[in-house]
Amino acid sequence: MLARGIPSRAMSVSGQQSEQQTPPQQQPPQQTAPPQQSPSQPGAPAASTPPRQSEPGQTSPPTPPVRVGPVVVIDPGHGGTDTGARGASGLVEKEVVFQMAKILRAELERLGYRAVMTRNDDSNPSYEDRAATANTFRDAIFISLHVSSTGTIGSARSYFYQFPAPFPTADSTQAANAPTRGFGTAIPWEEAQRPFTEQSRRLANLVQIELARRFTTSPNAPTPVAVRNLRSVAAPALAVEMSSVSVSDPIALTSLLGPLAASIAKGIAAFRPIATSPANQP
């Protein structure tokens, strides 16, 4: 067990700092440029610098939309030398889940969520690094994507983390003060998911409902299991596994990635709807 605290999840808020204006000073006679006066002084004229004009053929970049709601951290499993499951047709799990992650990210962004990925290339971050990507956000949802080596083609399962034993407590007072998500809260890294078990179970259940509707051979309920990718995540977290790389025709599996992403996104929206804001209105 790595006895280290969850790092603070400071939100990345970019703000503009107003430039400090210099009080007007008398200019030497030899300078031709007129002195500038601070617009904060009563009766001061506007700055003499003319507005910057766009060059012909150039347009101003559009203002990016304001995003509200949680950050969805998408974790394509495996990567690098860890290929994951391999199929006889040439399908490799690490490549399928990376494609799956990009489709899911696009679907979530279309719905207005902010989505980030734990890897954006053929790398293999450690379990700790993947969890840390989620733990740097105050309001996150973590989803780890996988493809099985066997199973009914076109079925999908969601998993939430199940700890093998209750969190050890000396008395009920400690139980009442069990770790919760917050700045400065120190809990064992490998126990980070424990306070979110119930939220993760509910999230996995909502996603599994959508998966079962779209892929009828899928189970109706999520599976509790000790998925290593989820254990150190201090946020609602689940894993989704699609079956399988054993298809004879790769298109039989890759053609399902769009519907799979739509089902996952719908389950996430049921768990954590995007907040309504004037910035979200068309």
C-alpha positions in Angstrom: 0.0 0.0 0.0 1.4 3.4 -1.0 0.7 5.6 2.0 0.4 8.9 0.2 -2.4 11.4 0.1 -4.5 12.2 -2.9 -3.0 15.3 -4.5 -5.0 18.5 -4.4 -7.4 18.8 -7.2 -6.9 22.4 -8.0 -9.2 23.5 -10.8 -7.4 24.9 -13.8 -9.1 28.3 -14.0 -7.5 30.7 -16.4 -8.1 34.3 -15.5 -6.8 37.6 -17.0 -4.8 39.9 -14.9 -5.4 43.5 -15.6 -2.3 45.3 -16.6 -1.2 48.0 -14.2 -1.4 51.3 -16.0 1.4 53.9 -15.5 0.3 57.4 -14.3 0.6 60.1 -17.0 3.9 61.8 -17.1 5.0 64.9 -18.8 6.9 63.9 -22.0 10.1 65.6 -23.1 9.6 68.1 -25.9 11.7 66.1 -28.3 9.1 63.2 -28.3 6.5 63.4 -30.9 4.1 60.8 -29.4 1.4 62.3 -27.2 1.5 61.3 -23.5 -0.9 58.6 -22.4 -3.2 59.2 -19.5 -4.7 56.6 -17.2 -8.4 56.0 -18.1 -9.0 55.5 -14.4 -8.5 59.2 -13.7 -11.6 61.4 -14.0 -11.8 63.2 -17.4 -8.8 61.3 -18.8 -9.0 60.7 -22.6 -8.9 57.2 -24.1 -5.6 55.7 -24.8 -4.0 57.1 -28.0 -3.0 53.7 -29.4 -5.3 52.9 -32.3 -7.1 49.6 -32.3 -5.4 46.7 -34.0 -6.9 46.0 -37.4 -7.2 42.6 -38.9 -5.2 42.0 -42.0 -7.3 41.4 -45.2 -8.6 37.9 -45.4 -8.2 37.3 -41.7 -11.1 36.9 -39.3 -11.1 37.0 -35.5 -11.2 33.5 -33.9 -14.6 32.6 -32.4 -15.0 32.8 -28.7 -14.7 29.2 -27.3 -17.8 27.9 -25.6 -18.0 28.0 -21.8 -18.1 24.5 -20.5 -20.0 23.6 -17.4 -20.4 20.3 -15.7 -17.9 17.5 -14.9 -14.7 16.5 -16.6 -14.9 13.0 -18.0 -11.6 11.3 -17.9 -11.4 8.6 -20.6 -8.8 5.9 -20.0 -8.0 3.7 -23.1 -6.6 0.6 -21.4 -3.1 -0.8 -22.1 -0.8 0.9 -24.7 2.9 0.7 -25.6 4.4 -2.8 -25.1 1.2 -3.8 -23.3 -1.0 -4.7 -26.2 -3.9 -6.2 -24.2 -5.9 -8.9 -25.9 -5.1 -10.1 -29.4 -7.5 -11.7 -31.9 -6.7 -14.1 -34.7 -8.0 -11.5 -37.2 -5.3 -9.1 -36.2 -7.3 -7.0 -33.8 -5.2 -5.6 -30.9 -7.0 -4.4 -27.8 -4.8 -1.3 -27.2 -5.6 0.0 -30.7 -9.4 -0.7 -30.5 -9.8 1.0 -27.2 -7.8 4.0 -28.3 -10.2 4.3 -31.3 -13.1 3.8 -28.9 -11.8 6.5 -26.6 -11.6 9.1 -29.4 -15.1 8.3 -30.5 -16.4 8.6 -26.9 -14.6 11.9 -26.4 -16.2 13.4 -29.5 -19.6 12.2 -28.4 -19.2 13.7 -24.9 -17.9 17.0 -26.3 -20.9 17.1 -28.6 -23.1 16.9 -25.6 -21.2 19.7 -23.9 -18.9 17.8 -21.5 -15.2 18.4 -21.2 -13.4 15.2 -22.0 -9.7 14.3 -21.6 -7.8 11.1 -22.2 -5.2 9.4 -20.0 -3.1 8.7 -23.1 -3.2 10.4 -26.5 -0.8 8.1 -28.3 0.6 4.5 -28.1 2.0 5.0 -24.6 1.3 3.0 -21.4 0.9 5.3 -18.4 1.1 3.6 -15.0 -2.0 2.9 -13.0 -1.0 5.8 -10.7 -0.6 8.2 -13.6 -3.9 7.3 -15.1 -5.6 7.9 -11.7 -3.7 11.1 -11.1 -5.2 12.5 -14.4 -8.6 12.2 -12.8 -7.5 13.2 -9.3 -6.3 16.6 -10.5 -9.9 17.7 -11.1 -12.4 18.6 -8.5 -15.4 17.3 -10.4 -14.5 14.3 -12.5 -15.9 11.0 -13.8 -13.5 8.3 -14.8 -14.1 5.6 -17.3 -11.7 2.9 -18.4 -12.2 1.2 -21.7 -11.3 -2.5 -22.6 -12.1 -5.2 -25.1 -12.3 -8.8 -24.0 -10.6 -11.8 -25.6 -13.7 -14.0 -25.5 -17.4 -13.6 -25.0 -20.5 -13.0 -27.1 -19.7 -10.6 -30.0 -21.5 -7.3 -29.5 -22.1 -7.6 -25.7 -20.8 -5.0 -23.3 -20.3 -5.0 -19.5 -19.7 -2.2 -17.0 -17.7 -2.8 -13.8 -17.3 -0.8 -10.6 -14.6 -1.4 -8.0 -15.3 -3.8 -5.1 -12.9 -3.8 -2.2 -12.2 -7.2 -0.6 -12.8 -5.9 2.9 -14.4 -3.0 4.7 -12.2 0.0 5.5 -10.6 -0.8 8.9 -11.9 1.6 11.6 -11.3 1.6 15.3 -14.7 2.9 16.2 -17.8 4.5 14.8 -16.3 8.0 15.1 -13.6 7.0 12.6 -16.3 5.5 10.3 -18.2 8.8 10.4 -15.1 10.6 9.5 -14.2 8.4 6.6 -12.3 10.2 3.8 -14.3 12.2 1.3 -13.2 14.1 -1.7 -11.8 17.4 -0.8 -8.7 19.5 -0.8 -6.1 18.5 1.7 -7.7 15.2 2.5 -5.0 12.6 3.0 -6.0 9.0 2.4 -4.0 6.0 1.2 -3.6 6.1 -2.5 -4.8 2.5 -3.0 -8.0 3.4 -1.0 -8.9 6.4 -3.0 -11.9 4.8 -4.7 -13.5 3.6 -1.4 -15.5 6.7 -0.6 -16.9 6.7 -4.1 -18.0 3.1 -4.2 -21.7 3.8 -4.1 -21.5 6.6 -6.6 -19.5 4.4 -8.9 -22.0 1.6 -8.5 -24.9 3.9 -9.5 -22.9 5.3 -12.5 -22.1 1.8 -13.7 -25.7 0.7 -13.3 -26.9 3.7 -15.4 -24.4 2.9 -18.1 -25.2 -0.8 -18.1 -28.9 0.0 -18.6 -28.0 1.9 -21.8 -25.6 -0.9 -22.9 -28.3 -3.6 -22.4 -30.8 -1.5 -24.4 -28.4 -1.2 -27.3 -26.7 -4.6 -27.1 -29.3 -7.1 -26.1 -26.9 -9.9 -25.2 -25.4 -7.7 -22.5 -26.3 -8.2 -18.8 -28.8 -6.0 -17.1 -26.7 -5.1 -14.1 -23.0 -4.0 -13.7 -20.4 -6.3 -12.1 -18.6 -5.5 -8.9 -14.9 -6.5 -9.3 -11.5 -5.4 -8.2 -10.5 -3.6 -11.5 -7.0 -2.2 -10.8 -7.5 0.8 -13.1 -10.2 2.1 -10.8 -8.7 1.6 -7.3 -6.8 4.8 -6.9 -9.3 7.1 -8.6 -10.9 9.7 -6.2 -14.0 10.1 -8.3 -17.0 8.1 -9.5 -15.3 5.5 -11.8 -16.2 2.5 -13.9 -14.8 0.2 -16.5 -16.5 -0.9 -19.7 -15.5 -4.0 -21.6 -16.7 -4.8 -25.1 -16.7 -8.3 -26.6 -14.5 -9.3 -28.3 -11.2 -9.3 -30.3 -11.9 -12.9 -31.4 -14.2 -11.8 -34.3 -13.2 -13.1 -37.7 -14.0 -9.8 -39.4 -12.6 -6.7 -37.5 -15.4 -4.5 -38.9 -17.9 -6.6 -37.0 -16.4 -5.1 -33.8 -15.2 -1.6 -34.9 -18.6 -0.9 -36.4 -20.1 -1.1 -32.9 -17.8 1.6 -31.4 -20.1 4.4 -32.3 -23.2 2.9 -30.7 -21.1 1.9 -27.7 -19.9 5.5 -27.2 -23.5 6.8 -27.5 -24.7 4.4 -24.9 -21.9 5.3 -22.5 -22.4 9.0 -23.0 -26.2 8.6 -22.3 -25.5 6.8 -19.1 -23.1 9.5 -18.0 -25.7 12.1 -18.8 -28.2 10.3 -16.7 -25.7 10.2 -13.8 -24.5 13.8 -14.1 -26.5 16.0 -16.5 -24.8 19.1 -17.9 -25.8 22.1 -15.9 -28.0 24.6 -17.7 -26.4 27.9 -18.3 -27.0 30.8 -20.7 -23.6 30.0 -22.2 -24.9 26.6 -23.2 -27.9 27.9 -25.1 -27.7 28.2 -28.9 
